[in-house]
Amino acid sequence: MAVSLESLDLTPEQLDVAREMVRKWAYIKWEEAGRPQSDGEQFWSEAEREWIERCYVPPRLPEPVVVAPPVASRAQRPVRETVGA
């Protein structure tokens, strides 16, 4: 499945801003290509891919915190009995 703006985890407001930026980038690409007679899908796809690569930062879960077990002090360590020879 191809990644698109609609497949990203964006709020409606973020999606609107992203679409507007992609629209502007696609238009610039179309103009730079000499305003060809096409439906513009190629320019939209390129601009959308570039926006995702440059601007989209997916939400991340917090990194798990690894807590090492406490190190017992000498006073807390069990006493080992020594066996006499």
PDB file with SEQRES, HELIX, SHEET and CRYST1 records, atoms N, CA, C and O in Angstrom:
SEQRES   1 A   85  MET ALA VAL SER LEU GLU SER LEU ASP LEU THR PRO GLU          
SEQRES   2 A   85  GLN LEU ASP VAL ALA ARG GLU MET VAL ARG LYS TRP ALA          
SEQRES   3 A   85  TYR ILE LYS TRP GLU GLU ALA GLY ARG PRO GLN SER ASP          
SEQRES   4 A   85  GLY GLU GLN PHE TRP SER GLU ALA GLU ARG GLU TRP ILE          
SEQRES   5 A   85  GLU ARG CYS TYR VAL PRO PRO ARG LEU PRO GLU PRO VAL          
SEQRES   6 A   85  VAL VAL ALA PRO PRO VAL ALA SER ARG ALA GLN ARG PRO          
SEQRES   7 A   85  VAL ARG GLU THR VAL GLY ALA                                  
HELIX    1 AA1 LEU A    5  SER A    7  5                                   3    
HELIX    2 AA2 PRO A   12  GLU A   32  1                                  21    
HELIX    3 AA3 GLU A   41  CYS A   55  1                                  15    
HELIX    4 AA4 ARG A   74  GLN A   76  5                                   3    
CRYST1    1.000    1.000    1.000  90.00  90.00  90.00 P 1           1          
ATOM      1  N   MET A   1       0.840  -1.180   0.000  1.00  0.00           N  
ATOM      2  CA  MET A   1       0.000   0.000   0.000  1.00  0.00           C  
ATOM      3  C   MET A   1       0.886   1.245   0.000  1.00  0.00           C  
ATOM      4  O   MET A   1       1.811   1.354   0.805  1.00  0.00           O  
ATOM      5  N   ALA A   2       0.606   2.154  -0.881  1.00  0.00           N  
ATOM      6  CA  ALA A   2       1.375   3.393  -0.961  1.00  0.00           C  
ATOM      7  C   ALA A   2       0.983   4.321   0.186  1.00  0.00           C  
ATOM      8  O   ALA A   2      -0.182   4.398   0.577  1.00  0.00           O  
ATOM      9  N   VAL A   3       1.968   5.010   0.706  1.00  0.00           N  
ATOM     10  CA  VAL A   3       1.724   5.965   1.779  1.00  0.00           C  
ATOM     11  C   VAL A   3       1.209   7.252   1.155  1.00  0.00           C  
ATOM     12  O   VAL A   3       1.750   7.733   0.159  1.00  0.00           O  
ATOM     13  N   SER A   4       0.165   7.798   1.747  1.00  0.00           N  
ATOM     14  CA  SER A   4      -0.394   9.061   1.281  1.00  0.00           C  
ATOM     15  C   SER A   4      -0.692   9.926   2.499  1.00  0.00           C  
ATOM     16  O   SER A   4      -0.608   9.460   3.635  1.00  0.00           O  
ATOM     17  N   LEU A   5      -1.035  11.168   2.262  1.00  0.00           N  
ATOM     18  CA  LEU A   5      -1.373  12.050   3.377  1.00  0.00           C  
ATOM     19  C   LEU A   5      -2.502  11.470   4.217  1.00  0.00           C  
ATOM     20  O   LEU A   5      -2.479  11.547   5.445  1.00  0.00           O  
ATOM     21  N   GLU A   6      -3.485  10.891   3.543  1.00  0.00           N  
ATOM     22  CA  GLU A   6      -4.649  10.362   4.247  1.00  0.00           C  
ATOM     23  C   GLU A   6      -4.315   9.147   5.115  1.00  0.00           C  
ATOM     24  O   GLU A   6      -5.057   8.828   6.044  1.00  0.00           O  
ATOM     25  N   SER A   7      -3.212   8.474   4.822  1.00  0.00           N  
ATOM     26  CA  SER A   7      -2.855   7.289   5.599  1.00  0.00           C  
ATOM     27  C   SER A   7      -2.010   7.636   6.827  1.00  0.00           C  
ATOM     28  O   SER A   7      -1.689   6.757   7.627  1.00  0.00           O  
ATOM     29  N   LEU A   8      -1.653   8.900   6.976  1.00  0.00           N  
ATOM     30  CA  LEU A   8      -0.806   9.313   8.090  1.00  0.00           C  
ATOM     31  C   LEU A   8      -1.648   9.664   9.312  1.00  0.00           C  
ATOM     32  O   LEU A   8      -2.843   9.941   9.205  1.00  0.00           O  
ATOM     33  N   ASP A   9      -1.010   9.646  10.455  1.00  0.00           N  
ATOM     34  CA  ASP A   9      -1.679   9.988  11.710  1.00  0.00           C  
ATOM     35  C   ASP A   9      -1.623  11.505  11.893  1.00  0.00           C  
ATOM     36  O   ASP A   9      -0.771  12.033  12.607  1.00  0.00           O  
ATOM     37  N   LEU A  10      -2.564  12.194  11.222  1.00  0.00           N  
ATOM     38  CA  LEU A  10      -2.631  13.653  11.271  1.00  0.00           C  
ATOM     39  C   LEU A  10      -4.006  14.081  11.749  1.00  0.00           C  
ATOM     40  O   LEU A  10      -5.003  13.417  11.468  1.00  0.00           O  
ATOM     41  N   THR A  11      -4.058  15.189  12.469  1.00  0.00           N  
ATOM     42  CA  THR A  11      -5.347  15.762  12.836  1.00  0.00           C  
ATOM     43  C   THR A  11      -5.956  16.370  11.574  1.00  0.00           C  
ATOM     44  O   THR A  11      -5.241  16.593  10.596  1.00  0.00           O  
ATOM     45  N   PRO A  12      -7.249  16.639  11.577  1.00  0.00           N  
ATOM     46  CA  PRO A  12      -7.849  17.279  10.397  1.00  0.00           C  
ATOM     47  C   PRO A  12      -7.167  18.605  10.039  1.00  0.00           C  
ATOM     48  O   PRO A  12      -7.008  18.923   8.860  1.00  0.00           O  
ATOM     49  N   GLU A  13      -6.770  19.369  11.042  1.00  0.00           N  
ATOM     50  CA  GLU A  13      -6.107  20.642  10.785  1.00  0.00           C  
ATOM     51  C   GLU A  13      -4.727  20.418  10.159  1.00  0.00           C  
ATOM     52  O   GLU A  13      -4.353  21.117   9.217  1.00  0.00           O  
ATOM     53  N   GLN A  14      -3.978  19.453  10.676  1.00  0.00           N  
ATOM     54  CA  GLN A  14      -2.666  19.144  10.114  1.00  0.00           C  
ATOM     55  C   GLN A  14      -2.791  18.637   8.680  1.00  0.00           C  
ATOM     56  O   GLN A  14      -1.967  18.964   7.826  1.00  0.00           O  
ATOM     57  N   LEU A  15      -3.817  17.843   8.423  1.00  0.00           N  
ATOM     58  CA  LEU A  15      -4.047  17.321   7.081  1.00  0.00           C  
ATOM     59  C   LEU A  15      -4.354  18.460   6.107  1.00  0.00           C  
ATOM     60  O   LEU A  15      -3.876  18.456   4.973  1.00  0.00           O  
ATOM     61  N   ASP A  16      -5.144  19.424   6.549  1.00  0.00           N  
ATOM     62  CA  ASP A  16      -5.444  20.582   5.692  1.00  0.00           C  
ATOM     63  C   ASP A  16      -4.173  21.360   5.346  1.00  0.00           C  
ATOM     64  O   ASP A  16      -3.975  21.749   4.196  1.00  0.00           O  
ATOM     65  N   VAL A  17      -3.319  21.583   6.338  1.00  0.00           N  
ATOM     66  CA  VAL A  17      -2.065  22.307   6.108  1.00  0.00           C  
ATOM     67  C   VAL A  17      -1.171  21.510   5.162  1.00  0.00           C  
ATOM     68  O   VAL A  17      -0.580  22.075   4.242  1.00  0.00           O  
ATOM     69  N   ALA A  18      -1.073  20.201   5.385  1.00  0.00           N  
ATOM     70  CA  ALA A  18      -0.238  19.352   4.526  1.00  0.00           C  
ATOM     71  C   ALA A  18      -0.744  19.381   3.085  1.00  0.00           C  
ATOM     72  O   ALA A  18       0.049  19.514   2.154  1.00  0.00           O  
ATOM     73  N   ARG A  19      -2.056  19.258   2.898  1.00  0.00           N  
ATOM     74  CA  ARG A  19      -2.616  19.296   1.536  1.00  0.00           C  
ATOM     75  C   ARG A  19      -2.297  20.611   0.835  1.00  0.00           C  
ATOM     76  O   ARG A  19      -1.976  20.629  -0.353  1.00  0.00           O  
ATOM     77  N   GLU A  20      -2.389  21.706   1.577  1.00  0.00           N  
ATOM     78  CA  GLU A  20      -2.115  23.014   0.981  1.00  0.00           C  
ATOM     79  C   GLU A  20      -0.648  23.116   0.557  1.00  0.00           C  
ATOM     80  O   GLU A  20      -0.345  23.632  -0.519  1.00  0.00           O  
ATOM     81  N   MET A  21       0.252  22.630   1.393  1.00  0.00           N  
ATOM     82  CA  MET A  21       1.673  22.659   1.044  1.00  0.00           C  
ATOM     83  C   MET A  21       1.945  21.779  -0.173  1.00  0.00           C  
ATOM     84  O   MET A  21       2.679  22.175  -1.080  1.00  0.00           O  
ATOM     85  N   VAL A  22       1.359  20.595  -0.191  1.00  0.00           N  
ATOM     86  CA  VAL A  22       1.551  19.680  -1.320  1.00  0.00           C  
ATOM     87  C   VAL A  22       0.983  20.305  -2.592  1.00  0.00           C  
ATOM     88  O   VAL A  22       1.590  20.205  -3.658  1.00  0.00           O  
ATOM     89  N   ARG A  23      -0.176  20.947  -2.483  1.00  0.00           N  
ATOM     90  CA  ARG A  23      -0.781  21.595  -3.649  1.00  0.00           C  
ATOM     91  C   ARG A  23       0.166  22.644  -4.237  1.00  0.00           C  
ATOM     92  O   ARG A  23       0.339  22.727  -5.452  1.00  0.00           O  
ATOM     93  N   LYS A  24       0.776  23.446  -3.352  1.00  0.00           N  
ATOM     94  CA  LYS A  24       1.702  24.488  -3.818  1.00  0.00           C  
ATOM     95  C   LYS A  24       2.949  23.868  -4.459  1.00  0.00           C  
ATOM     96  O   LYS A  24       3.397  24.314  -5.515  1.00  0.00           O  
ATOM     97  N   TRP A  25       3.501  22.841  -3.815  1.00  0.00           N  
ATOM     98  CA  TRP A  25       4.688  22.186  -4.370  1.00  0.00           C  
ATOM     99  C   TRP A  25       4.371  21.536  -5.708  1.00  0.00           C  
ATOM    100  O   TRP A  25       5.175  21.611  -6.637  1.00  0.00           O  
ATOM    101  N   ALA A  26       3.204  20.897  -5.818  1.00  0.00           N  
ATOM    102  CA  ALA A  26       2.810  20.243  -7.071  1.00  0.00           C  
ATOM    103  C   ALA A  26       2.655  21.290  -8.179  1.00  0.00           C  
ATOM    104  O   ALA A  26       3.055  21.052  -9.319  1.00  0.00           O  
ATOM    105  N   TYR A  27       2.085  22.424  -7.852  1.00  0.00           N  
ATOM    106  CA  TYR A  27       1.914  23.494  -8.835  1.00  0.00           C  
ATOM    107  C   TYR A  27       3.270  23.988  -9.339  1.00  0.00           C  
ATOM    108  O   TYR A  27       3.461  24.186 -10.538  1.00  0.00           O  
ATOM    109  N   ILE A  28       4.199  24.182  -8.418  1.00  0.00           N  
ATOM    110  CA  ILE A  28       5.551  24.626  -8.806  1.00  0.00           C  
ATOM    111  C   ILE A  28       6.190  23.599  -9.732  1.00  0.00           C  
ATOM    112  O   ILE A  28       6.798  23.960 -10.740  1.00  0.00           O  
ATOM    113  N   LYS A  29       6.054  22.323  -9.393  1.00  0.00           N  
ATOM    114  CA  LYS A  29       6.613  21.255 -10.231  1.00  0.00           C  
ATOM    115  C   LYS A  29       5.976  21.276 -11.621  1.00  0.00           C  
ATOM    116  O   LYS A  29       6.668  21.114 -12.626  1.00  0.00           O  
ATOM    117  N   TRP A  30       4.666  21.475 -11.677  1.00  0.00           N  
ATOM    118  CA  TRP A  30       3.941  21.520 -12.949  1.00  0.00           C  
ATOM    119  C   TRP A  30       4.433  22.691 -13.797  1.00  0.00           C  
ATOM    120  O   TRP A  30       4.663  22.549 -14.998  1.00  0.00           O  
ATOM    121  N   GLU A  31       4.590  23.854 -13.151  1.00  0.00           N  
ATOM    122  CA  GLU A  31       5.087  25.021 -13.883  1.00  0.00           C  
ATOM    123  C   GLU A  31       6.509  24.791 -14.391  1.00  0.00           C  
ATOM    124  O   GLU A  31       6.824  25.124 -15.534  1.00  0.00           O  
ATOM    125  N   GLU A  32       7.365  24.223 -13.542  1.00  0.00           N  
ATOM    126  CA  GLU A  32       8.755  23.968 -13.945  1.00  0.00           C  
ATOM    127  C   GLU A  32       8.838  22.956 -15.089  1.00  0.00           C  
ATOM    128  O   GLU A  32       9.798  22.962 -15.859  1.00  0.00           O  
ATOM    129  N   ALA A  33       7.828  22.087 -15.197  1.00  0.00           N  
ATOM    130  CA  ALA A  33       7.801  21.094 -16.278  1.00  0.00           C  
ATOM    131  C   ALA A  33       7.221  21.680 -17.558  1.00  0.00           C  
ATOM    132  O   ALA A  33       7.069  20.965 -18.549  1.00  0.00           O  
ATOM    133  N   GLY A  34       6.891  22.977 -17.554  1.00  0.00           N  
ATOM    134  CA  GLY A  34       6.385  23.625 -18.766  1.00  0.00           C  
ATOM    135  C   GLY A  34       4.875  23.572 -18.894  1.00  0.00           C  
ATOM    136  O   GLY A  34       4.346  23.711 -19.997  1.00  0.00           O  
ATOM    137  N   ARG A  35       4.168  23.374 -17.785  1.00  0.00           N  
ATOM    138  CA  ARG A  35       2.694  23.334 -17.773  1.00  0.00           C  
ATOM    139  C   ARG A  35       2.124  22.327 -18.774  1.00  0.00           C  
ATOM    140  O   ARG A  35       1.321  22.687 -19.635  1.00  0.00           O  
ATOM    141  N   PRO A  36       2.538  21.081 -18.656  1.00  0.00           N  
ATOM    142  CA  PRO A  36       2.047  20.074 -19.606  1.00  0.00           C  
ATOM    143  C   PRO A  36       0.546  19.822 -19.459  1.00  0.00           C  
ATOM    144  O   PRO A  36      -0.036  20.042 -18.397  1.00  0.00           O  
ATOM    145  N   GLN A  37      -0.062  19.358 -20.541  1.00  0.00           N  
ATOM    146  CA  GLN A  37      -1.481  19.017 -20.536  1.00  0.00           C  
ATOM    147  C   GLN A  37      -1.648  17.616 -19.938  1.00  0.00           C  
ATOM    148  O   GLN A  37      -1.683  16.620 -20.660  1.00  0.00           O  
ATOM    149  N   SER A  38      -1.749  17.562 -18.631  1.00  0.00           N  
ATOM    150  CA  SER A  38      -1.963  16.281 -17.954  1.00  0.00           C  
ATOM    151  C   SER A  38      -2.854  16.522 -16.756  1.00  0.00           C  
ATOM    152  O   SER A  38      -3.188  17.660 -16.426  1.00  0.00           O  
ATOM    153  N   ASP A  39      -3.231  15.436 -16.113  1.00  0.00           N  
ATOM    154  CA  ASP A  39      -4.112  15.585 -14.958  1.00  0.00           C  
ATOM    155  C   ASP A  39      -3.350  16.041 -13.707  1.00  0.00           C  
ATOM    156  O   ASP A  39      -3.976  16.363 -12.697  1.00  0.00           O  
ATOM    157  N   GLY A  40      -2.024  16.075 -13.756  1.00  0.00           N  
ATOM    158  CA  GLY A  40      -1.230  16.560 -12.640  1.00  0.00           C  
ATOM    159  C   GLY A  40      -0.968  15.537 -11.552  1.00  0.00           C  
ATOM    160  O   GLY A  40      -0.327  15.846 -10.547  1.00  0.00           O  
ATOM    161  N   GLU A  41      -1.458  14.320 -11.744  1.00  0.00           N  
ATOM    162  CA  GLU A  41      -1.287  13.280 -10.715  1.00  0.00           C  
ATOM    163  C   GLU A  41       0.192  13.032 -10.421  1.00  0.00           C  
ATOM    164  O   GLU A  41       0.571  12.846  -9.264  1.00  0.00           O  
ATOM    165  N   GLN A  42       1.021  13.028 -11.449  1.00  0.00           N  
ATOM    166  CA  GLN A  42       2.457  12.795 -11.267  1.00  0.00           C  
ATOM    167  C   GLN A  42       3.051  13.866 -10.359  1.00  0.00           C  
ATOM    168  O   GLN A  42       3.837  13.552  -9.465  1.00  0.00           O  
ATOM    169  N   PHE A  43       2.684  15.121 -10.579  1.00  0.00           N  
ATOM    170  CA  PHE A  43       3.236  16.219  -9.798  1.00  0.00           C  
ATOM    171  C   PHE A  43       2.729  16.168  -8.360  1.00  0.00           C  
ATOM    172  O   PHE A  43       3.477  16.435  -7.419  1.00  0.00           O  
ATOM    173  N   TRP A  44       1.452  15.821  -8.199  1.00  0.00           N  
ATOM    174  CA  TRP A  44       0.891  15.688  -6.849  1.00  0.00           C  
ATOM    175  C   TRP A  44       1.602  14.562  -6.101  1.00  0.00           C  
ATOM    176  O   TRP A  44       1.993  14.738  -4.947  1.00  0.00           O  
ATOM    177  N   SER A  45       1.773  13.415  -6.743  1.00  0.00           N  
ATOM    178  CA  SER A  45       2.418  12.269  -6.094  1.00  0.00           C  
ATOM    179  C   SER A  45       3.843  12.595  -5.670  1.00  0.00           C  
ATOM    180  O   SER A  45       4.261  12.242  -4.568  1.00  0.00           O  
ATOM    181  N   GLU A  46       4.586  13.266  -6.539  1.00  0.00           N  
ATOM    182  CA  GLU A  46       5.965  13.647  -6.204  1.00  0.00           C  
ATOM    183  C   GLU A  46       5.986  14.624  -5.027  1.00  0.00           C  
ATOM    184  O   GLU A  46       6.783  14.471  -4.101  1.00  0.00           O  
ATOM    185  N   ALA A  47       5.111  15.622  -5.070  1.00  0.00           N  
ATOM    186  CA  ALA A  47       5.073  16.618  -4.001  1.00  0.00           C  
ATOM    187  C   ALA A  47       4.625  15.985  -2.688  1.00  0.00           C  
ATOM    188  O   ALA A  47       5.150  16.320  -1.627  1.00  0.00           O  
ATOM    189  N   GLU A  48       3.663  15.079  -2.754  1.00  0.00           N  
ATOM    190  CA  GLU A  48       3.173  14.404  -1.552  1.00  0.00           C  
ATOM    191  C   GLU A  48       4.291  13.557  -0.928  1.00  0.00           C  
ATOM    192  O   GLU A  48       4.498  13.585   0.285  1.00  0.00           O  
ATOM    193  N   ARG A  49       5.003  12.808  -1.772  1.00  0.00           N  
ATOM    194  CA  ARG A  49       6.105  11.971  -1.275  1.00  0.00           C  
ATOM    195  C   ARG A  49       7.173  12.848  -0.628  1.00  0.00           C  
ATOM    196  O   ARG A  49       7.689  12.518   0.440  1.00  0.00           O  
ATOM    197  N   GLU A  50       7.505  13.965  -1.277  1.00  0.00           N  
ATOM    198  CA  GLU A  50       8.514  14.862  -0.722  1.00  0.00           C  
ATOM    199  C   GLU A  50       8.054  15.462   0.606  1.00  0.00           C  
ATOM    200  O   GLU A  50       8.847  15.589   1.539  1.00  0.00           O  
ATOM    201  N   TRP A  51       6.782  15.829   0.691  1.00  0.00           N  
ATOM    202  CA  TRP A  51       6.277  16.386   1.949  1.00  0.00           C  
ATOM    203  C   TRP A  51       6.402  15.356   3.062  1.00  0.00           C  
ATOM    204  O   TRP A  51       6.843  15.680   4.165  1.00  0.00           O  
ATOM    205  N   ILE A  52       6.019  14.123   2.780  1.00  0.00           N  
ATOM    206  CA  ILE A  52       6.093  13.071   3.798  1.00  0.00           C  
ATOM    207  C   ILE A  52       7.541  12.860   4.234  1.00  0.00           C  
ATOM    208  O   ILE A  52       7.813  12.736   5.428  1.00  0.00           O  
ATOM    209  N   GLU A  53       8.464  12.820   3.286  1.00  0.00           N  
ATOM    210  CA  GLU A  53       9.871  12.610   3.617  1.00  0.00           C  
ATOM    211  C   GLU A  53      10.472  13.770   4.396  1.00  0.00           C  
ATOM    212  O   GLU A  53      11.292  13.561   5.290  1.00  0.00           O  
ATOM    213  N   ARG A  54      10.067  14.993   4.061  1.00  0.00           N  
ATOM    214  CA  ARG A  54      10.678  16.170   4.683  1.00  0.00           C  
ATOM    215  C   ARG A  54       9.965  16.656   5.940  1.00  0.00           C  
ATOM    216  O   ARG A  54      10.607  17.155   6.864  1.00  0.00           O  
ATOM    217  N   CYS A  55       8.663  16.514   5.978  1.00  0.00           N  
ATOM    218  CA  CYS A  55       7.892  17.198   7.022  1.00  0.00           C  
ATOM    219  C   CYS A  55       7.198  16.291   8.027  1.00  0.00           C  
ATOM    220  O   CYS A  55       6.931  16.715   9.151  1.00  0.00           O  
ATOM    221  N   TYR A  56       6.902  15.065   7.652  1.00  0.00           N  
ATOM    222  CA  TYR A  56       6.109  14.221   8.552  1.00  0.00           C  
ATOM    223  C   TYR A  56       6.995  13.546   9.588  1.00  0.00           C  
ATOM    224  O   TYR A  56       7.963  12.860   9.259  1.00  0.00           O  
ATOM    225  N   VAL A  57       6.642  13.757  10.825  1.00  0.00           N  
ATOM    226  CA  VAL A  57       7.315  13.080  11.926  1.00  0.00           C  
ATOM    227  C   VAL A  57       6.236  12.279  12.642  1.00  0.00           C  
ATOM    228  O   VAL A  57       5.373  12.852  13.307  1.00  0.00           O  
ATOM    229  N   PRO A  58       6.284  10.956  12.510  1.00  0.00           N  
ATOM    230  CA  PRO A  58       5.232  10.157  13.130  1.00  0.00           C  
ATOM    231  C   PRO A  58       5.265  10.251  14.648  1.00  0.00           C  
ATOM    232  O   PRO A  58       6.334  10.384  15.243  1.00  0.00           O  
ATOM    233  N   PRO A  59       4.103  10.182  15.268  1.00  0.00           N  
ATOM    234  CA  PRO A  59       4.084  10.189  16.732  1.00  0.00           C  
ATOM    235  C   PRO A  59       4.808   8.957  17.251  1.00  0.00           C  
ATOM    236  O   PRO A  59       4.716   7.876  16.670  1.00  0.00           O  
ATOM    237  N   ARG A  60       5.505   9.130  18.314  1.00  0.00           N  
ATOM    238  CA  ARG A  60       6.268   8.018  18.873  1.00  0.00           C  
ATOM    239  C   ARG A  60       5.812   7.744  20.295  1.00  0.00           C  
ATOM    240  O   ARG A  60       5.470   8.647  21.058  1.00  0.00           O  
ATOM    241  N   LEU A  61       5.821   6.477  20.612  1.00  0.00           N  
ATOM    242  CA  LEU A  61       5.553   6.103  21.987  1.00  0.00           C  
ATOM    243  C   LEU A  61       6.791   6.438  22.798  1.00  0.00           C  
ATOM    244  O   LEU A  61       7.908   6.386  22.285  1.00  0.00           O  
ATOM    245  N   PRO A  62       6.595   6.778  24.056  1.00  0.00           N  
ATOM    246  CA  PRO A  62       7.779   7.070  24.860  1.00  0.00           C  
ATOM    247  C   PRO A  62       8.679   5.841  24.938  1.00  0.00           C  
ATOM    248  O   PRO A  62       8.213   4.702  24.974  1.00  0.00           O  
ATOM    249  N   GLU A  63       9.965   6.106  24.962  1.00  0.00           N  
ATOM    250  CA  GLU A  63      10.920   5.015  25.090  1.00  0.00           C  
ATOM    251  C   GLU A  63      10.701   4.321  26.427  1.00  0.00           C  
ATOM    252  O   GLU A  63      10.491   4.980  27.446  1.00  0.00           O  
ATOM    253  N   PRO A  64      10.751   2.989  26.424  1.00  0.00           N  
ATOM    254  CA  PRO A  64      10.575   2.312  27.705  1.00  0.00           C  
ATOM    255  C   PRO A  64      11.739   2.634  28.636  1.00  0.00           C  
ATOM    256  O   PRO A  64      12.895   2.705  28.220  1.00  0.00           O  
ATOM    257  N   VAL A  65      11.406   2.820  29.879  1.00  0.00           N  
ATOM    258  CA  VAL A  65      12.424   3.121  30.874  1.00  0.00           C  
ATOM    259  C   VAL A  65      12.878   1.802  31.473  1.00  0.00           C  
ATOM    260  O   VAL A  65      12.078   1.037  32.012  1.00  0.00           O  
ATOM    261  N   VAL A  66      14.159   1.553  31.371  1.00  0.00           N  
ATOM    262  CA  VAL A  66      14.712   0.328  31.924  1.00  0.00           C  
ATOM    263  C   VAL A  66      15.305   0.671  33.278  1.00  0.00           C  
ATOM    264  O   VAL A  66      16.215   1.491  33.397  1.00  0.00           O  
ATOM    265  N   VAL A  67      14.769   0.029  34.279  1.00  0.00           N  
ATOM    266  CA  VAL A  67      15.237   0.279  35.633  1.00  0.00           C  
ATOM    267  C   VAL A  67      16.010  -0.940  36.085  1.00  0.00           C  
ATOM    268  O   VAL A  67      15.481  -2.051  36.135  1.00  0.00           O  
ATOM    269  N   ALA A  68      17.261  -0.718  36.412  1.00  0.00           N  
ATOM    270  CA  ALA A  68      18.090  -1.826  36.895  1.00  0.00           C  
ATOM    271  C   ALA A  68      17.680  -2.145  38.329  1.00  0.00           C  
ATOM    272  O   ALA A  68      17.334  -1.246  39.097  1.00  0.00           O  
ATOM    273  N   PRO A  69      17.718  -3.420  38.685  1.00  0.00           N  
ATOM    274  CA  PRO A  69      17.380  -3.759  40.070  1.00  0.00           C  
ATOM    275  C   PRO A  69      18.394  -3.118  41.004  1.00  0.00           C  
ATOM    276  O   PRO A  69      19.561  -2.954  40.650  1.00  0.00           O  
ATOM    277  N   PRO A  70      17.941  -2.757  42.195  1.00  0.00           N  
ATOM    278  CA  PRO A  70      18.876  -2.121  43.122  1.00  0.00           C  
ATOM    279  C   PRO A  70      20.009  -3.076  43.493  1.00  0.00           C  
ATOM    280  O   PRO A  70      19.813  -4.286  43.615  1.00  0.00           O  
ATOM    281  N   VAL A  71      21.167  -2.514  43.662  1.00  0.00           N  
ATOM    282  CA  VAL A  71      22.326  -3.305  44.067  1.00  0.00           C  
ATOM    283  C   VAL A  71      22.337  -3.336  45.585  1.00  0.00           C  
ATOM    284  O   VAL A  71      22.312  -2.303  46.253  1.00  0.00           O  
ATOM    285  N   ALA A  72      22.375  -4.531  46.095  1.00  0.00           N  
ATOM    286  CA  ALA A  72      22.372  -4.673  47.555  1.00  0.00           C  
ATOM    287  C   ALA A  72      23.705  -4.203  48.122  1.00  0.00           C  
ATOM    288  O   ALA A  72      24.767  -4.509  47.580  1.00  0.00           O  
ATOM    289  N   SER A  73      23.636  -3.466  49.204  1.00  0.00           N  
ATOM    290  CA  SER A  73      24.869  -3.043  49.860  1.00  0.00           C  
ATOM    291  C   SER A  73      25.435  -4.222  50.641  1.00  0.00           C  
ATOM    292  O   SER A  73      24.766  -5.241  50.809  1.00  0.00           O  
ATOM    293  N   ARG A  74      26.659  -4.082  51.113  1.00  0.00           N  
ATOM    294  CA  ARG A  74      27.278  -5.175  51.872  1.00  0.00           C  
ATOM    295  C   ARG A  74      26.425  -5.543  53.074  1.00  0.00           C  
ATOM    296  O   ARG A  74      26.315  -6.717  53.428  1.00  0.00           O  
ATOM    297  N   ALA A  75      25.832  -4.556  53.693  1.00  0.00           N  
ATOM    298  CA  ALA A  75      25.041  -4.832  54.889  1.00  0.00           C  
ATOM    299  C   ALA A  75      23.794  -5.650  54.549  1.00  0.00           C  
ATOM    300  O   ALA A  75      23.275  -6.370  55.403  1.00  0.00           O  
ATOM    301  N   GLN A  76      23.316  -5.546  53.320  1.00  0.00           N  
ATOM    302  CA  GLN A  76      22.099  -6.245  52.931  1.00  0.00           C  
ATOM    303  C   GLN A  76      22.368  -7.596  52.289  1.00  0.00           C  
ATOM    304  O   GLN A  76      21.446  -8.389  52.098  1.00  0.00           O  
ATOM    305  N   ARG A  77      23.623  -7.862  51.955  1.00  0.00           N  
ATOM    306  CA  ARG A  77      23.935  -9.117  51.281  1.00  0.00           C  
ATOM    307  C   ARG A  77      23.849 -10.272  52.270  1.00  0.00           C  
ATOM    308  O   ARG A  77      24.200 -10.128  53.442  1.00  0.00           O  
ATOM    309  N   PRO A  78      23.381 -11.413  51.789  1.00  0.00           N  
ATOM    310  CA  PRO A  78      23.318 -12.551  52.707  1.00  0.00           C  
ATOM    311  C   PRO A  78      24.729 -12.995  53.104  1.00  0.00           C  
ATOM    312  O   PRO A  78      25.672 -12.920  52.317  1.00  0.00           O  
ATOM    313  N   VAL A  79      24.833 -13.440  54.300  1.00  0.00           N  
ATOM    314  CA  VAL A  79      26.120 -13.896  54.812  1.00  0.00           C  
ATOM    315  C   VAL A  79      26.319 -15.341  54.394  1.00  0.00           C  
ATOM    316  O   VAL A  79      25.450 -16.189  54.595  1.00  0.00           O  
ATOM    317  N   ARG A  80      27.469 -15.603  53.813  1.00  0.00           N  
ATOM    318  CA  ARG A  80      27.787 -16.961  53.411  1.00  0.00           C  
ATOM    319  C   ARG A  80      28.586 -17.625  54.522  1.00  0.00           C  
ATOM    320  O   ARG A  80      29.523 -17.057  55.083  1.00  0.00           O  
ATOM    321  N   GLU A  81      28.184 -18.815  54.804  1.00  0.00           N  
ATOM    322  CA  GLU A  81      28.935 -19.527  55.825  1.00  0.00           C  
ATOM    323  C   GLU A  81      30.109 -20.209  55.146  1.00  0.00           C  
ATOM    324  O   GLU A  81      29.976 -20.750  54.048  1.00  0.00           O  
ATOM    325  N   THR A  82      31.225 -20.181  55.786  1.00  0.00           N  
ATOM    326  CA  THR A  82      32.377 -20.859  55.240  1.00  0.00           C  
ATOM    327  C   THR A  82      32.514 -22.218  55.908  1.00  0.00           C  
ATOM    328  O   THR A  82      32.320 -22.349  57.117  1.00  0.00           O  
ATOM    329  N   VAL A  83      32.836 -23.186  55.144  1.00  0.00           N  
ATOM    330  CA  VAL A  83      32.999 -24.522  55.660  1.00  0.00           C  
ATOM    331  C   VAL A  83      34.471 -24.690  56.000  1.00  0.00           C  
ATOM    332  O   VAL A  83      35.344 -24.467  55.162  1.00  0.00           O  
ATOM    333  N   GLY A  84      34.731 -25.081  57.221  1.00  0.00           N  
ATOM    334  CA  GLY A  84      36.117 -25.255  57.653  1.00  0.00           C  
ATOM    335  C   GLY A  84      36.761 -26.448  56.995  1.00  0.00           C  
ATOM    336  O   GLY A  84      36.082 -27.401  56.612  1.00  0.00           O  
ATOM    337  N   ALA A  85      38.053 -26.397  56.866  1.00  0.00           N  
ATOM    338  CA  ALA A  85      38.782 -27.449  56.204  1.00  0.00           C  
ATOM    339  C   ALA A  85      39.157 -28.538  57.170  1.00  0.00           C  
ATOM    340  O   ALA A  85      39.786 -29.521  56.777  1.00  0.00           O  
TER     341      ALA A  85                                                      
END                                                                             
